[in-house]
Amino acid sequence: MMEDYEKAIPPYQKALEITPNNGGIFYALSNNYQKLKDETNAIIYAEKAVQQDPENTTYGELLADLYVRKHKYEEAARVYQ
């Protein structure tokens, strides 16, 4: 199963070359990295998703959850505000 998440990353990165400001692709990459337990990259892409669409609560919830997992409670609280 992990292999599927790893295989999904290159096509998403290719899609970003075509549409570099697509919050949905950033969100998908973040989810994939989270499933691979690569929280550093998951946070990077979740932050980019939120930057593209700050009103999207799904993106914000993912980012806040990732912050909590890394014990970054102040950052998580800012996302929830």
TORFI-25304 format. One line per 8 residues: their letters; for each residue x, y, z of N, C-alpha, C, O. Coordinates in Angstrom, 3 decimals, padded with zeros to 6 digits. Layout:
A	X:Y:Z:X:Y:Z:X:Y:Z:X:Y:Z  ...
//
This chain:
MMEDYEKA	000.819:-001.194:000.000:000.000:000.000:000.000:000.864:001.259:000.000:000.554:002.218:-000.708  001.935:001.268:000.780:002.817:002.434:000.815:003.346:002.748:-000.573:003.552:003.905:-000.939  003.556:001.699:-001.323:004.079:001.846:-002.675:003.144:002.710:-003.528:003.605:003.498:-004.353  001.841:002.562:-003.329:000.877:003.351:-004.087:001.019:004.836:-003.786:000.934:005.661:-004.696  001.231:005.183:-002.535:001.400:006.589:-002.167:002.684:007.143:-002.758:002.720:008.288:-003.211  003.724:006.345:-002.756:004.988:006.780:-003.349:004.841:006.995:-004.850:005.378:007.955:-005.403  004.115:006.100:-005.500:003.914:006.211:-006.943:003.040:007.411:-007.319:003.143:007.926:-008.433  002.198:007.849:-006.414:001.299:008.964:-006.702:002.018:010.310:-006.687:001.548:011.263:-007.309
IPPYQKAL	003.122:010.404:-006.003:003.796:011.697:-005.843:004.310:012.276:-007.168:004.022:013.438:-007.455  005.053:011.528:-007.985:005.551:012.124:-009.234:004.466:012.685:-010.163:004.660:013.765:-010.721  003.330:011.995:-010.350:002.293:012.604:-011.197:001.729:013.906:-010.615:001.421:014.840:-011.356  001.597:013.963:-009.285:001.130:015.209:-008.670:002.159:016.324:-008.879:001.790:017.466:-009.152  003.425:015.999:-008.753:004.460:017.010:-008.969:004.451:017.479:-010.420:004.654:018.662:-010.690  004.221:016.577:-011.338:004.098:016.937:-012.753:002.889:017.851:-012.957:002.956:018.821:-013.712  001.796:017.538:-012.287:000.593:018.377:-012.383:000.867:019.789:-011.869:000.316:020.757:-012.392  001.715:019.909:-010.848:002.068:021.234:-010.334:002.854:022.047:-011.351:002.790:023.276:-011.342
EITPNNGG	003.587:021.381:-012.219:004.299:022.098:-013.269:003.308:022.749:-014.236:003.577:023.812:-014.795  002.169:022.100:-014.421:001.143:022.607:-015.335:000.280:023.662:-014.651:-000.024:024.700:-015.238  -000.112:023.391:-013.410:-000.934:024.334:-012.631:-000.265:024.561:-011.276:-000.637:023.933:-010.284  000.727:025.464:-011.235:001.557:025.607:-010.033:000.851:026.194:-008.807:001.399:026.136:-007.706  -000.313:026.738:-008.966:-001.006:027.348:-007.820:-002.283:026.605:-007.469:-003.268:027.214:-007.053  -002.266:025.296:-007.637:-003.456:024.491:-007.418:-003.457:023.929:-005.992:-002.699:023.013:-005.675  -004.307:024.484:-005.152:-004.395:024.045:-003.766:-004.758:022.583:-003.615:-004.299:021.921:-002.684  -005.578:022.071:-004.521:-005.982:020.673:-004.451:-004.811:019.719:-004.650:-004.745:018.663:-004.020
IFYALSNN	-003.892:020.097:-005.526:-002.719:019.254:-005.745:-001.797:019.318:-004.532:-001.244:018.301:-004.116  -001.632:020.506:-003.969:-000.820:020.622:-002.749:-001.426:019.772:-001.629:-000.711:019.097:-000.890  -002.744:019.819:-001.520:-003.442:019.035:-000.495:-003.221:017.533:-000.722:-002.943:016.794:000.223  -003.345:017.089:-001.973:-003.149:015.675:-002.289:-001.721:015.234:-001.969:-001.507:014.150:-001.427  -000.753:016.072:-002.305:000.640:015.751:-001.974:000.830:015.665:-000.467:001.504:014.762:000.029  000.240:016.599:000.255:000.344:016.580:001.710:-000.229:015.283:002.275:000.381:014.656:003.141  -001.392:014.886:001.786:-002.002:013.626:002.238:-001.105:012.439:001.944:-000.946:011.553:002.784  -000.520:012.416:000.760:000.363:011.301:000.407:001.569:011.248:001.328:001.932:010.180:001.821
YQKLKDET	002.191:012.394:001.561:003.346:012.407:002.460:002.952:012.027:003.881:003.718:011.375:004.589  001.767:012.431:004.292:001.298:012.046:005.625:001.155:010.519:005.712:001.559:009.914:006.705  000.594:009.914:004.700:000.428:008.452:004.684:001.781:007.743:004.700:001.908:006.636:005.223  002.787:008.394:004.120:004.140:007.832:004.107:004.911:008.167:005.389:006.080:007.810:005.535  004.238:008.854:006.308:004.818:009.259:007.595:005.969:010.259:007.430:006.877:010.322:008.258  005.910:011.027:006.357:006.870:012.097:006.099:006.173:013.414:006.447:005.714:014.150:005.573  006.111:013.683:007.742:005.344:014.839:008.203:005.978:016.170:007.806:005.273:017.170:007.667  007.280:016.196:007.625:007.931:017.435:007.212:007.409:017.875:005.846:006.992:019.022:005.684
NAIIYAEK	007.429:016.979:004.871:006.902:017.322:003.548:005.392:017.503:003.583:004.852:018.339:002.858  004.709:016.735:004.412:003.259:016.886:004.528:002.914:018.301:004.979:001.975:018.904:004.459  003.658:018.832:005.934:003.411:020.195:006.415:003.715:021.215:005.320:002.949:022.157:005.118  004.818:021.031:004.621:005.180:021.968:003.551:004.040:022.095:002.538:003.644:023.202:002.174  003.524:020.965:002.093:002.470:021.001:001.077:001.122:021.436:001.651:000.338:022.078:000.951  000.840:021.103:002.895:-000.399:021.580:003.522:-000.365:023.098:003.677:-001.377:023.766:003.463  000.790:023.645:004.045:000.922:025.101:004.144:000.674:025.755:002.785:000.012:026.789:002.706  001.197:025.162:001.731:000.987:025.709:000.385:-000.478:025.625:-000.019:-000.996:026.535:-000.665
AVQQDPEN	-001.150:024.541:000.357:-002.573:024.409:000.050:-003.364:025.516:000.742:-004.232:026.144:000.136  -003.055:025.747:002.015:-003.760:026.795:002.770:-003.450:028.175:002.195:-004.335:029.029:002.145  -002.234:028.405:001.767:-001.885:029.690:001.148:-002.708:029.936:-000.116:-003.106:031.069:-000.389  -002.959:028.886:-000.877:-003.730:029.034:-002.110:-005.214:029.263:-001.839:-005.882:029.967:-002.595  -005.727:028.676:-000.769:-007.153:028.788:-000.450:-007.344:028.810:001.064:-007.704:027.797:001.664  -007.100:029.974:001.680:-007.173:030.065:003.146:-008.563:029.776:003.722:-008.686:029.455:004.904  -009.588:029.887:002.911:-010.948:029.649:003.399:-011.348:028.173:003.348:-012.410:027.805:003.849  -010.521:027.337:002.758:-010.834:025.920:002.639:-010.556:025.237:003.983:-009.402:025.057:004.374
TTYGELLA	-011.614:024.868:004.668:-011.461:024.295:006.010:-010.802:022.917:005.980:-010.135:022.532:006.941  -010.977:022.184:004.907:-010.347:020.867:004.798:-008.833:021.007:004.788:-008.129:020.254:005.461  -008.334:021.972:004.025:-006.892:022.213:003.985:-006.392:022.637:005.367:-005.357:022.166:005.839  -007.141:023.528:006.000:-006.752:024.024:007.314:-006.743:022.932:008.377:-005.844:022.878:009.216  -007.742:022.073:008.335:-007.800:020.978:009.313:-006.605:020.041:009.167:-006.034:019.591:010.160  -006.233:019.753:007.931:-005.077:018.886:007.710:-003.818:019.546:008.263:-003.034:018.909:008.967  -003.628:020.821:007.944:-002.442:021.528:008.412:-002.407:021.588:009.938:-001.369:021.319:010.543  -003.523:021.935:010.562:-003.565:022.018:012.020:-003.264:020.654:012.650:-002.535:020.577:013.639
DLYVRKHK	-003.814:019.594:012.091:-003.557:018.247:012.605:-002.073:017.901:012.502:-001.504:017.318:013.425  -001.459:018.254:011.403:-000.028:017.996:011.235:000.790:018.790:012.249:001.753:018.273:012.815  000.410:020.035:012.475:001.109:020.851:013.474:001.000:020.216:014.861:001.985:020.155:015.597  -000.191:019.747:015.215:-000.385:019.116:016.527:000.502:017.879:016.658:001.102:017.655:017.709  000.585:017.097:015.621:001.436:015.895:015.656:002.905:016.235:015.890:003.653:015.444:016.464  003.309:017.423:015.436:004.696:017.870:015.624:004.829:018.755:016.873:005.870:019.376:017.090  003.772:018.807:017.687:003.743:019.584:018.932:003.920:021.079:018.670:004.504:021.791:019.486  003.423:021.543:017.550:003.456:022.969:017.201:002.064:023.544:017.471:001.316:023.884:016.554
YEEAARVY	001.752:023.639:018.747:000.393:023.989:019.161:000.014:025.429:018.826:-001.136:025.698:018.480  000.955:026.347:018.922:000.639:027.741:018.590:000.301:027.879:017.113:-000.630:028.599:016.750  001.056:027.188:016.257:000.775:027.232:014.832:-000.608:026.623:014.530:-001.370:027.142:013.714  -000.899:025.521:015.207:-002.212:024.877:015.020:-003.337:025.818:015.441:-004.357:025.916:014.758  -003.153:026.501:016.551:-004.174:027.432:017.031:-004.400:028.568:016.027:-005.536:028.994:015.816  -003.332:029.052:015.417:-003.460:030.122:014.409:-004.278:029.646:013.208:-005.079:030.399:012.654  -004.072:028.411:012.821:-004.826:027.877:011.678:-006.316:027.807:012.018:-007.163:028.103:011.175  -006.632:027.417:013.245:-008.022:027.284:013.656:-008.720:028.621:013.854:-009.948:028.658:013.921
Q	-007.984:029.712:013.950:-008.623:031.023:014.178:-009.246:031.567:012.964:-009.819:032.656:012.999
//
